[in-house]
Amino acid sequence: MSFVVTQPCCNDASCVPVCPVNCIRPTPDDPEFRTTEMLYIDPQTCIDCGACMEACPVEAIYHGDELPEHQSRYREINAEYFRRHPLDSSVPPFDKPTPVKVPKLDVPLRVAVVGSGPAGVYAAAELLGRMPSRSVEIEMFDRLPTPWGLVRAGVAPDHLGTKAITEVFRKIAAKPGFRFHLNVEIGRHLTNDELLGHHHAVIYAVGALEDRELDIPGTELPGSVGATEFVAWYNGHPDFAHRTFDLGCERAVIIGNGNVALDVARLLVTDPDELVRTDMAEHAVEALRKGKIREVVVLGRRGVTQAAYTTPELLALGSIPGVDVVADTDEFDLGDATDADRSFSADLKTRIAREYADVIPTPGHKRIVLRYLASPTRILGKDRVEGVEIVRNELVRTQDGALAALATEHREVLEAGLILRSIGLRGTAVPDVPFDDVSGRIPNVDGRIVDPNTAATIPGLYTTGWVKRGPSGVIGTNKQCAHDTVAALIDDMVAGRLPHPKFGDGEDLATLVHERRPEVVDRKGWLAIDAEERSRGRERGRPRVKLTDIKEMLDIAHTVINTAK
């Protein structure tokens, strides 16, 4: 019996180089790695050594004989992947890049990383791993007193396995040469020019945190909410912790069909007694406990094959106790899609959706309704949301060969008291850093930031993660993205293209930061916040109880910081 990769897979490929028989696919060298939903182990080649399981940072790999019941489907999914993509034994094993040989520097390479989510931490890890020992100093900035970005504030609270990646991040942040400057906002407390003046290079890894706008009438009505705000609220993000949402209706509609849409749908109908076992913010658990939502409708404008969510997220819907997943095969129209249009994951999603369509709903159960080929045309209501009008679409082949959704004459109205808009994310501009407002990204070439006026790259400025490439992939996808950006940075360093710091060393920077932002939180301060959250969690039988008030966080952090002085 082989080992099996399951739903929490983060795609960071830590398992790939440790496999002695090269049986995990796709590898970072494969073209499809950047778009794959997850990794797979070939059951015919696996030798049961367990090296992959030990290397997995999110506990997504199990021995086939020890698969949890709710993950048992992945035994067949792993095997089916290799029936469709037979393992080529001639492909050489994937090797991690070896540390580059760098000319001896007069001073350590100083790099500022703006953003402490996966993209930023992976960039720091690449630098620490590829530069000679103690030859790099990394200063990481985040505007919140807590690090880890969307792993803390975006990953669904019930995905505790996925959140385990933060233990890897903790080890990276503890390495020599790494320093946190949390609760510091670039563009407000320090400028881009000041950062560059204290470093050889600056890497912007600020993510994509804004909902894309839905341009239909009624989006301004109370009860029409961006899904990102709702996710930040139930994850305890300080900016959104004091928001309130009316959950007193029986039906909610989510516009969009990505992973965020499925996360929100799942949590809206999950028993709050189950959510108590997660790290969901306590205010959200209590609000959901008092809520009355019985049905969540998820609207996708295209077909099931083109759905943006991943197979693991779709499959997870079927294991929610007391909840039926409903779908209508009449909406599964694939148009004139050919086998070339359908990937392995698209076929899987279609098959799973058909399985849901065949299930007879249980009286008294809550429901998640998957709708395809349906677009909203207007949100209805006078003083607040009362429903949404939707139009039926059909798939047509465009001139460039793609399948597009075209509206028909068929319209219908869904009554609903809550509309959550989840149609994609975009980045936010950082003052004095180039930004493409149309794409919502920082313009770049291979991670090097580009001046839009001259189309030339700006020496010393780099970007990685979603703000570099757009909101695509999962947590581990950022690892390869960071590798590419850091490779460009190191190439520029070796070629002598990086500017030299003008304003002193790390201690000079720390002094400036404290002058501008006395409330700065360092690693010791964050560890104190983390310890307090875990302690409160133990008292309540939870993984942690998140602090949501910044003042309280700072009081805890600075008590430790001041004691250490």
N, C-alpha and C positions, 0 to 999 in steps of 0.2 A: 504494500500500500504506500502510495506516495504522499508527499506534503501537498497542501492545497492553499492557494491564495484566496482570501475571502473579502467580503464587503469593505472593511476599513482600509483596504490598500490605499496608500498615499502616493504611490508612483515615484518615490524618491530613489528607487533602484538600489538601495543599500544591500538588498538580497542578491543582486545580479553578480557582482564580482566574487562573492564568496562561494558560489555554487561550483563544486569541483567537476561537474559533468556538463556545465553550460546548458542547462535545460530550462532557464527562465526567459520568457519573451514577453513583449519586445524589450530589447536592451537599449540603452541610450544611443547606441550607434544606428539603430533601425530608424528609418524615416517616419514610421508610424508611432514612434515613442511619444512624440509631442502631443499627439491627439488621442492616445489610447486611454480607455476608461480605467484600466487596471492592468496588473501584470498577471501572468499565468505560468504554471509549472506543468511540464510535460510528464504525465504519469508513467509513460513507457520508459522514460530515461532516468527519472529521479531514483537515487540510490538510498533514500531514507537517512541521509546523514544528519539532517536537522540544522545545517549551517545557516540556511536561509531564515529559519524560524528565529534563531538567536540574533540574527542581524536586523530583523524587521523592527522598526522603531514604533510601530503602532499595533503590534500584536495581531496582525492580519493573517498570519500563516499558521496552519494547524496540520498535525498529522491526520491523514484521511480517516483513521480509526477513532479520532478524538474530536471530530467536527461537532460543534454545537448544533442542535437540531435545526435552529433557524438559519444556519449557514450551510446545511447539507447540500443544497442545490449547487453549490460551487464546485463540488467534486466533479459533476458532469460538465459544468461550464468550462473548467480548466481543460478537461479532456476534449471537449468539443472544439475549443480554440485550436488545438493541435491537429485535429482532423481536418480543419479548414486551412490551417497554416502548418503543414508538416515541418518538423524540426530538421533543419539542415545541419548535419553533423560537421560539415566542412567549414562552417562559420567559426572563426576564432573566438575564444572567450573574450568578454569585455573586460578591459583593465582600467582601473581608476587612473587618471592622469598622474604621472609622477611629478614631484615638486620641480618647478622650473629652475634651471641654473641661472642665478641672477648675479650680475656683477656686484662686488662688494660696495655697499653704500656708505657714504660718510655719516649719514643719519638713517634711522629706520624709515621705511616707507610709511607715511602717515595718510590714512584714508578715513574720511567721514562717511558714515552710512546713515541716511535719513530715512527712517522707517524701521520698526523692529519686528515686523511680521516675517513670515517665512522667506520672502524674497530677500529681505535685508539680512536675516540671520544666515541664510545659505551663502550669500555673497561674502559675509564675514568668514564663514567656515572655509570657503574656497581660498580666500586670501591666507588664512592661517595655515591651511593644509598645503598650499603650493609655494609659499615663500619659505626661505630658510628660517630656522628657529630664531625667534626674537628679533626678526628683521622687519616686522610690520607692527604698526600700532593702529588700532581701530577704535574710533570714537563713534558710538551709535546714539542717535537722537530719536526721540519720539515725543509728540506733544502731550501724551497721556502719562500718568505716573506708573502705568503698568505696561509691560512689553507683550509681544507675540501677536499683535495685530488681529487679523481675522481668525486665527486659531482660538483666541480668547473671545472675540466679540462677533464672530461670524459662523463658526462651525456649530452645528446644532448641538444643544446640550446633551441630547441622548446619544451622541456619537462619542462616547468617552474613549473608545479605542483610538479614534482619530486624534483626539486631544492629547493622547500620550506622547505625541511628537514633541511636546514642550519639554519633556525630560531630556531629549537630545539637545534642544535649544539651550537648556540650562547649562549643560556641560560645555557647550561652545562659549557661552557668555562668561564662564569661569576661567577660561584660558588666559595665560599671560598675554598682555598686549591688547586686551579687550576692555573697553570702559563704556558704561552706560551714562547717558545724560537724558534722563526721562523727565517728563513734565516741562520740556523745552520745545518751543515751536519755531521752526526755521521760517523766516519771513516776518516774524514778530519779535522774537528775543534775539535772534542772530540773523544776519543776512547771508545770502548765498555768497557774496563777495568775501565776507568775513570768514566763512567756512573755508572757501578756497584759499584764502590768505594764510590759514593755519594748517593746510594739508597739501599733499601732492595731488590728491584726487578726492572727489566727492561723488558718491553713488546715491542716486535718488531711487528709493524703493517704497514709495508712499501709497501704492495700491490704487484701486479703483473703487471708491466708496459711495459714489453718488448714483441714485437711480436715474436711468434715462427717462426722459419725459414722454408721457403718453398724450399725444395730441388729439384728444377727442373732447367733446363737450362734457362737463360735469366732473372733471377730475378734481376741481377745487372744493367739491362738496365735503362736509364733515362725514367721515366714514370711508372716504377714499384715501388710501394710505400707501406710501411707497414701502415695498416689502423690506428694503434695507433698514428703514426706521423701525419696523416691527421686529426684525431680527435683532437689531442692536438693543431694543427695549427688553426682549426676553433674555438676552445674554448679559444684561447688566451694564451696558456701556454708559458711562457717566453722563454723556451728552443727552441720553434718551431715557434714563432711568425714571424720570419724573413725568414722562408722557403717560397719558391714559388712552385706552382704546375701548370703544363700546363693543363688548362681546355678548351683548344681551339678545342678539338675533339668532335665528336658527340656521341660517344659511350664509356662508361667506363665499365669495368668488375670487379666485386668484387668476390674474391675467398674466400669462407667461407659463412656460413649461420647462424651466431649467431646474437644477438641483435645489436652488433656493425656494422655488415654488413648492416642490415636494416636501422640503423640510418644514415649511410653514404649514402646509396642509396636514402633515403628519402630527405636528405638535398641537394643532388646534383641536384634534379629535382624540388625542392620547389621554388616557386616564391620568388626572393630576397626581394620583397616588404613585404612578410610575415615574412621573417627572420629579417628584421629591427625591428620587434616588440619583438624579443628575445634578449638574451645577447650574441649572437654570436659575435666574435671579428670583429671589423669594417673592418679590412683588408680582412677577409674572405668573408664578405657580398659583398664587392666591387669586389673581384675576381670572385665570383659566378655570380654576375651581368654581368660581361664581358664574362663569359664562354659560351660555345656553346653546352654543353652536352644535348642531347635529349633522350638518352636511357641508362639505367643502367641494366646490366645483373648480377644477383646474382647466383653464382655457388655453389651448395651443392653436396658433393660426395655421399651422401646416399639419401634415399627417404624422402618424405614430412613428414612421421610419425617420422623420426629420426631427423628432423631439430632442430638445437640448439636454434633458436630464440623462444621467447615466443608468445603465442597467442595474447596478447595485442599489441605487436609490429607488428605482421603480420596484424592484423585487422586495425591498424592505417594507413597502406599504402593505404587503400581504400578510405580514406577521404582527400587525397591531391588534392586540386583544380587543374584541367587541367592536371592530370596525370592518365594514365591507368595502372593497374596491370595485367600482362599477365602471364599465366601459361599454360602448355601443359599436359593434362591428360595422355598422353602416357608415361610421365616420373613419374607418380605417382605409379608405380609398387611397391607393398608392399611385393613382394616375397611370402614366405609362412608364413608371419606374422600371429599370432593368436591374439585372444582378449587379452591374457595375455601380449602380446608385446605392446599393445596400451593403453596408459593412457587416462584419460579424456582430458588432454591438447593435446595429440597427435591426438585424434579423432577430436577435434575442429580445429586444424591446417589443417588437411586433408580436412575437410568440407569447411573451408574458402578458401583454395587454389582451391578447385573445383569450388567454386562460382566465383573466379577470372577467372578461365579457361572458364566459361560460358559467360563472359561479352564480348560483341562485342566492340573492340577498337574504339575510336572516332578519326576521321581524325584531324590532327593538334595537338593532345595531346602528351605530353612527355610520356615515358614508363618506367616502372620497370618490367623486365622480370625475373621470378623465374624459375630457371633451377634446376632440381634434377637429381641424379644419373649421375653426370658429374664431372670429375676431370681434372685439368690442367696437361698437360704433358710437355709443354715447352712454354715459352714466346717468341714471335717472334719479330724480328726487327734487323736493322743494327746499326744505331746510336741512336735509341730510340725505345720505344715500338710501334709496329705496329699491334699486335694482340696476340692471345693465341690459342694454339692447345689444344683441350679437348678430352677426351676419354669417351665413354658411359660405365657406370657401370651396374652391375646387383647385386641384393641382394641374398646372399647365406647364408645358415645356417652353422656355424662353429661347431667344435667338442664340444665346451663348451656351445652350444645352442644359442649363440648370432647371430644376423644378421649382416653380413659384406658386404661391397661393393667390388666387384671383377670386374676388368677391362675386357671389351670385345674387339673385333677387330674394333668396330666402332669408327672412329675419325672424327673430324671436326675442322675447323678453324673459330674463331670469330675475325673479324677486330675490333681493339680498339686502342685508343690513350692513355688510362690510365688504369693501372691495380692496384687494391688495394688488398693487401694480408691481410686477416682477419681470420686466421686459429687457433687462440688461443693466450693466453698470458702466460708469465712466470715471476717469480720474479727475482729480481737482488740481488746478494750477497752483504752483508754489511761486510766490513773488520773485521776480527776476530770473526765473528759470523758463526756458522756452516751453511752450505748450500748444498743442494743436486742439483748438476748441471743437472742431468738427469730429475728430476721432476720439477725443477725450484721452489722448496719450501725449507723452513727451516725445517729440520727434527725435529719432535716433537712427544710427546705422550701426548694427552689431553691438548695440549698447552704448555707443558713443553719442552723446547729445549733440544735436545739430542746431546751428543758428538758422532760423527760418529766413532771415534776411539775406544771408550769403550762401546758404546751403552747405557751409563748411562746418566740420565738427569743432566743438569748443574744447580746447586742451584742458584736461583734468576733470571734465564733467561726464558722468555716466549714469545710466539708469538700468533697472532690472525689475522683473515682476510684471504685474498687470498694467502698471502705468507705462511700461515699455512696450508690451505686446498686445494689450487688451485683456479683458477678463476671461481667460481661457485656461482649461486644465484644472488640475487639483493641486493640493499642497505640494506634493513632490515634483510637479512640473516646474516649479520655481527653482529647483536645484540645478537642472540643466540650463535653465535660462540664466541663472547666476554664474554658472560655469562659463558660459559664453561671454558674458560681460566682463568677468574678471580676466579671462584670457585676453580680451582686447586691452584691458588696462595694463596687464603685465607686458604685453607686446609694446605698448606705448612707453612704458617705463624703460624697457631694455633699449628701445630706439631713442631714448632721451627726449621724448615729446611731452613729458609731464612738467608742469610748472613747479618751481621750488617754493616751499612755504616762506612767507615774508614776515610772519608775526610771532615766531618763537615755537616752543615745544608744547607738549601736552599739558604741562602745569600752567603755562601762560594761558592756554585755552580754558582750562578749568577755572582760572581766576576770572577771566572774562565772562564765562557762563554764570558764575556765582554773582558777579556784579549785576548782570542783566536779569538774572532769574534766581534770586536767593532760594526759591522753593524747589530747585532742581533735586531730583531723586537719583541716587546712584544705585549700584547693584546691591549694596547692603540694605538700602532703603526698600528696594523692591522685594528682597528676600524677607524683610520684616512684614510687608503687606501680604506676601504669599503665605507666610507662616500663620498670620492671623486668620486669613481666609480658610486655611486648612484646619486650624484649631476650631473655628466656629462650625466647620463642616462636621468634624468628629463629634461635636456635642449634639448634632442633629441627625447623625447617621448619613451624612451626605459627603461627596468628594471634597467639596468646599462650599462656603457661602461667600459669594462675591461681595466685596465692598463696592458701593456705587456712588458714594459721596467723596468727591476729591479732597475736601478738607479733612475728612476722617483718614483718608489714605495718607495725606501729607503729615498729619499728626503722628501716625504710627511710624512712618518712614523716618521722620526727622528726630523722633525720640531715640532711635537706634543710631542715626547718623551723628547726632550731637553727643551721644554717650561715647562713641568711638573716637571722638576728637581729643 
